[in-house]
Structures are given as structure tokens and as C-alpha cells.
Amino acid sequence: MRTITVELGERSYPIIIKGGLLSEIGERMKDLGFRGKAAVVTNTLVGGLYGEELLKSLKEAGFSPFVITLPDGEEYKTIEVATTVYDGLIDNRMERSSPIIALGGGVIGDMAGFVAATYLRGVPYIQAPTTLLAQVDSSVGGKTAVNHPKGKNLIGAFYQPRAVFIDPQVLKSLDIREVRAGLAEVIKYGVIWDEEFFAFLEKNSSALLDIGAELTKAIERSCEIKAEVVGADETEQGVRSFLNLGHTFGHAIEALSGYGTFKHGEAVATGMALAARLSVDLGLCEDSVARSIKGLITSVGLPTEPPEFSAEQWIESMRLDKKVTAGAIWFVLIKRLGTVNLQEVGERVLKEFFARL
């Protein structure tokens, strides 16, 4: 078992990583001081796989749990679908001290967190992520949101969970596409923060797909980095913005293609490759760095080339990015492996870049 703490003063919380942890969640929540009712928010797929195991754990620990099941897919990450979660909480008379448990991937975690942040002006919630992407990224840090048709995660709040329970064994039920999508965020940590970690990923790129010891090590190091970044900059005023490497491009790809066409990790992987190319074009890093990043992304089976959009489509979508300030579009760009910065890029430069794609 590995425990990593997100240091946020009185709001600090543990990330616990352990095989078989799902069956222990009830007792661990009791240890955190929770009692009584608990709402499990999940989707049709994950609920069928792991819902009974979690409910059994909660009941054995003395909880009175109930389940709110949502459709599976990014296209359902909307305010309309979130309303069905509010309905379930109200119908079951959830109180301010009653916890919500997010059992699922990033969509479920984001939506359950958003509802927790806003129901009764804030109720506690627990993350129990079941995808690799959620385990290494979205479950940690308190970003909660729903999508808007014009942009991803435009409606949300910073609201930290009380704990994150990560069971790597549940990843064995994922199809290979989901595992690869999660590895995009793992690669991101090496690029932005830790060159040695990037080298570890290069060395073990094939083994990472086997859901074994190497992947568990990658999950642990990813969570360590995420916890360090969030502890230093909870609301993304500085270094936390580095976690958005590839996301300005990636969110545009998702929005322009229609949510659900590309998995988030696939779009981010392509976005990282584009950010590396743009960094080279701007003279910020060596071409060898961009080649290494593209090589690692390709080696785990992720895309590096975007769909065909016009420069105008790219820029119009990017204008809705959360990092836009006074109309300027900002990107996380790469200096070298392990070192990045946030930089404004003008429309003329972007149009020329997109013309060369």
C-alpha cells in the first residue's frame, strides 16, 4: 500500500493506492468519520462491474448506501445530466454531512464532484477512480466541472475530495484503448516535471500496457507529482497551469470533433505532440525533444496527428479555453524534458502553424 498526501492545510487528504482497495472503502470511510447515508454515483458500465463490491463494503461498515447511475460517455457530462444526480440526492434526503462517492472515470468524478460542490452549498465526496486517466489525473486536485456545447469544463468549481482510493486491480477490466488514453496523462508528468520519470516510461513503454508492477509505479509517481503541484498551487494561478500541457489543443480537438469521438487522453496525446512542434517552431526547445515526446506517445499506441480543421476553427475553439486572458491564447510550451512554461501565442503565429500541419 502507498499513501500520498495532498497538503492543503486543514483540507489535506490522502491518496491511497493498493490492490484490492475497493473492498475496503467502507471501513476506510468509517475511519474518516463518516456515518449513515452515502450516495454512490456511477455509470451503467462501471456500476455493473464494481457497484456490488462497493455497496457490500459500505453496508458491512454500517452505511446506508444508494446508487445513482448515469449514462456512460463524455457526451453525458452536462448540466442536464447533473440534474438527475441532484434529484437522486434530494429524493434520498441526503444531508450536508452525507458523502458522495464517485465510482468511475473522469466524467463521473468531475460530475460527482461538481454536484458535491454545489448541493447544499457543499457536501463531502470521495473519489474511487476506475480508469487509468482518472487515477493519475482527474481524481486528484479538486477540479470539478461539466461541459458546455461550446467548450469543455467551462462550468465548474475547485472543490477538494476528502480522500482518493485507487485500486490498480480494477484497471484489468479496461479495454486497451482506455489504458492507452490514461497513459497520455502519465507521459505529461514526465514532460512537465520529471525527466527521470520520462526515461522510466520510455524504458517500460511496452510493460505499462500489461497492468503490472511498472504501471503501478507510474501511477504512484504521477500521483506524487500531482499532489506536489496541487499543494503548491490549488487554484491554478501558477505551476498548476503546467498540468494543461497539450490540453489547449486537446480540448479544441474534442469540441470540434464532437465529444465522444476522441477519448480525452487521445486528444491530449495529440495536443502534447502539437505543443512540442509549436515549441520547436518558436525556438524554445530542440527538435530532439519533440521527437522523443512523439516517440513515447507513439510507442504506447496513442495518436500524434490531429483531424483536419481550418485555422479559423482551431482559433475560435481555443478562444474558449480557460487560460485565455484579455483575449490572448496561452499555451504550456516545452523548454526541455521536465521544464515547461506558460506563454502567449499570437493569432498570426497560430495561423501559420496550423497552415503547416
N, C-alpha and C positions, 0 to 999 in steps of 0.2 A: 504493500500500500504506500502511496505517496500523497502527502498533504502539502499544498501550496497555499499561502495566504495572500489575498488581495488586501494590501494595507491601506485602509481608508478611515483610520481613527475608530470612532465608535461604530462605524458601519463596515468595518473589516469583516471578511468572510472567507471560509475555507473552500478550496477546490480539492476534492478528494478523488484520487484516481486508484481504482482497484478492480481487478477482475471479479465478477460476481457481486458487485456492489449493489446492483438493482434490488436484490432480495433483502438488503439491509437498510433500505432507505427509511422504512417506518421507524426502526429503533434509533437511527441517527437523527431523524427529525424530532423524536421524543427527547433526545439528549439536548437538542437545541431549545427545548422548552415549549414546543408546540403540543396542543391537545385538541380533541374534539373533531370538528368537521375539517375536511381537506378536499379541495377540488382538483381533480386530475384533468388537465387539458391536453388532448392528444389528437391524432388524426386517424382515419379509418385504417390505414396500413399499420402504423406503429401500435395502435391500440390492440389490434388483432394479434400482434406478435408478443407484446410485453405488458399489456394492460393488466391481465390477470395476475402476473407475478408481482407487479407493483401494488395492486389492490390487496393481495394476500399479505404482503409485507406491512401495509398500512393497518389493516384490520388486526393482525396479530400484535401490533404495537398499541392497539386501543383506539385507533382513529375511526371516524365515521366518514369514509370517502365516498365521493360520487364522481362520475366521469362526464365530461363534456367533449364530444367527438366532433371534429371538424373535417371538411374535405381535405384531401391530400393534394398539395401543389402550391407553387408560388402565386398563381393567379387568384388564390383564395385569401391572400394576405391583404385584406381590405377592411375598411371601417364597417362595411355592411356585415361581413362575416364576424368581426369582433363583437358586433351587437348580439349575436347569438350566444357568445360567452357571457356577456352581461346578463342576458336573460336567464341563463342557467344558474348563475350566482345568486340572482335575486330570487328565483323560484326555490332555491335550496336554502335561502336565508343565511347566506354567508355573512359573517361578521368581520369587523376590522382586524381581529386577531387571527382569523382563519387563513391558512396558507393555500396558495395556488401552486400546483406542481406542473411544470412544463415537461411533458414526456414526448419528445420528438426531436426533429431537426431545427434548423434555423427559423423556419417560418413559424412553427409552433412556439419556439422560445421567444421570438420577437413579439408575437401576438399576445401570448400569455403574460409576458412582462408588461406590455402596453396596457392591457386590461388591469393588471395588478397595480400599475402606477396611477390609474385613474378611477378604479372602482372604490367608492367610499373615500376618495381622495388618497388612496394608497393602502394596499394590504400586502402582507409578506408573500414572497414567492420563492420557489426552489427550481433550479434548473437540473433536469435529468436528461441531458442530450443523448440522442441515439444515432446521430450521423457524425462522421469524422469532422466535417466542416463546423458543426455546432460544438463539438467537444474542444476543438483547438481555437475557436474564434468567437462565434456569436453568443455562446452561453456565458462568457466571461466579460465583465466590463459594464453591464447595465445599459447597453443601448437597446431600447425597445421601440418598435415602430410598426406601422402599417404602410402599405404602398398607396400611391395616388396614380391614376391613369397617366399622368404626365411625368411621373418620376418615382424612383424607388426610395422608400423610407423617409418620405417628406413629412409624415405626420408621426410624431413620437416624442419620447422623453428619455432622459438619463435616469434610470431607476435600478439600483443595485439589487441582486438577489441576496437571500440570506445564506445560501450555500449552493455549490455546484457539485453534483455527484456524477462522476464519469466512470462508466463501466466499459472498458475496451472490448469485452467479450460480445457486446451487442453488435459490434461492427461486423461480425461474421455473417449477419443476416443481410448485409448491404450488397447490392449488385456492384460490379466493378466500376461502373460509371460514377456511382456515388462516392466510392473510395477515392477515385482519381480527383473528383471535384473538391473533396476535402483537402487533398494534398496541395492544391493551389495556395490555400491559406498557410499551410505549413512552410512551403517554399518561400512565401512572402516574409516570414520571420527571419529566415536566413539572409535574405536580400537586405532587409532594412536594419538588422540589429546584430547579427552574429555570423561572421564569415566562417568560423569553425563549424557551426551548425549547418551552413550551406554545404560545406565539404562533406560532412557526415551524410547529408541527403544525397549528394552526388554518388558517394561510395555505395550507398544502400538503396538506390532508387528501385531496383527490382524487388528487394526484400520488403520494402514498405508496402507493397501491394498484397503481401501474404498475411496481413493482420497478425503479426507475431511480435517478438520482443523489440525489433527495430522500430516498428510503428508505435509501440507503447512509449519507447524512449523519445520518439519525435513528438508525441502528444504531451509528454511531461515537459520537454524543453519549450514547446510552443506555449504552454500554459504559464510557465515561468516568465517568459518574455512578456506575454500579455498582461500578467499580474504586475510586473515591474512598470510597464508603460502606463497602465490604468492608475496604479498607485501614485505615479508622478504627475499625471495629467488626466483627471477623471472626465472632464467635460470638453476635451479636445481643443484646448487653447494653444497647445504646443506640440510636444512629441507624439501625442496620441494620433495626431493627423497623419503621422507616418504609416500607421496601420492601413491607411487608404491607398497604399501603393496599388496601382492597376485598377482601382475602383472607379475613378472618373471615366476612364474608357469603358470599363466593365459594365457600369450601370447604364451607360448610353447604349451598349450592345443589347442589354436585357430589355430596355424600354423600346428601342427601335425595332427589335425582332419580335416583340410581344412576350410578356412574362410567361415563362414556362417553356419557351423554345430552347433556351440555353440554361443549364444549371448555373447557379451563381458562381461556383468555383471555375466552371469552364469560361465564363465571361471574364472573371478576374485573371485567370491564367493568360488569356489573350491580351487583357489590359496590361498586365505586367510586361509582356513581350513588347507591346507598343510603347509603354513608358520607357523601356530600356532603349528602344530605337530612337525615341524622341530625345532621350538624354545624350545619346551619341551625336545626333544631329546638332544639338545645342552646344556640343563640346564639353559636356560635363563629365563624361566617363569614356573609357576606352572601348573600342568595338569588341575587344575580347570579353569584356564584362557582359555585354549584351548577348554575345554568343553563348557564354556559359549559362546565363539565365534561360535563354531559349532552349539550350540543350537539355537542361534539367527538366524543364516543363515538358518537352517532347518525350523525354525518357520515361515519364510516368503516364504517357498516353493522353496528355492534355493538348488542346489546340493553341496555336500561336498566331493564326491569321484570322482577321475579322471578316464578317459578311461585308458585302459591298453596299456602302451608304455614301451619299454625297457629302461633301464638306459642310454644306449648309445643314444637313440633317444631323451630323455629328455635333456641330457647334450649337445648334438650337437645343438639342437634348442636354448638352453639357452645361448650358446656361442655368439649368435647374439643379445642378449639383450643389450639395450643401456647403461646399467650400468656396462657392462664388462669393466674392466680396466687392461691393460697389460695381457690379457688372463684370469684374475681371475673373477669368477662369484660372484656377490654380491646380497644379499637379504635384504629386510626390514624384520627384525625379532622383536618379541614382548617380552618385559620385563614384562609388566603388562598392564592392560587396561588403555589406554591413554598415554602410553610410549613405543616407539619403537626405534630401531637404525638400521643403515645400516652396514652389516657385510659380510665379505668374507667367503665363504664356499668352502672347497676344494673338488675336484672330488671324492676322496676316500670316504669322508663323504657322499656326494650326492649319490654315487653308493650304499652304504649301506642303505641309507634312502629309495631309490627307490626300493631296493630289499625287503624291509619290507612292502611296500604298498600293 
